[in-house]
């Protein structure tokens, strides 16, 4: 584990060395620093232009798929929802129509659990930032609410605490 932490520290130092005078770090500066084969950041990038382009095209395709929306009538309101969601039945990136998922209770529950896991992760990140800013209590309440929803959906009951 110490070697991994050492690599993380080296990576953090290499990124910090890319800071502008204002203290900002611009991604292009990190890329430029990483072009040097001796840089600790070098192996983090795909330098084969064809492979990098393919990966970027796939990323763009995913963004396009996720950008398609439809209107759902819920009670007395119209809600804009994603037309496609990640297919919970596949390990690799694939999408399926939300309406199709809605017809399958187990799949819709899995999609909601996955969505909730992203929410919990975002709350954890926000809590860590809020702790640094002295504003943590509001995020603790949000996390408690998300954990209650997770349990209601039949989330993980393997003893892991979502607050850990």
Secondary structure, 3 states (H helix, E strand, C coil): CHHHHHHHHHHHHHHHCCCCCCCCCCHHHHHHHHCCCCCCCHHHCCCCHHHHHHHHHHHHHHHHHHHCEEEEEECCEEEEEECEEECCCCCCCCEEEHHHHHCCHHHHHHHHHHHHHHHHHHHHHHHHHHHHHCCCHHHHHHHHHHHHHHHHCCCCCCCCCCCC
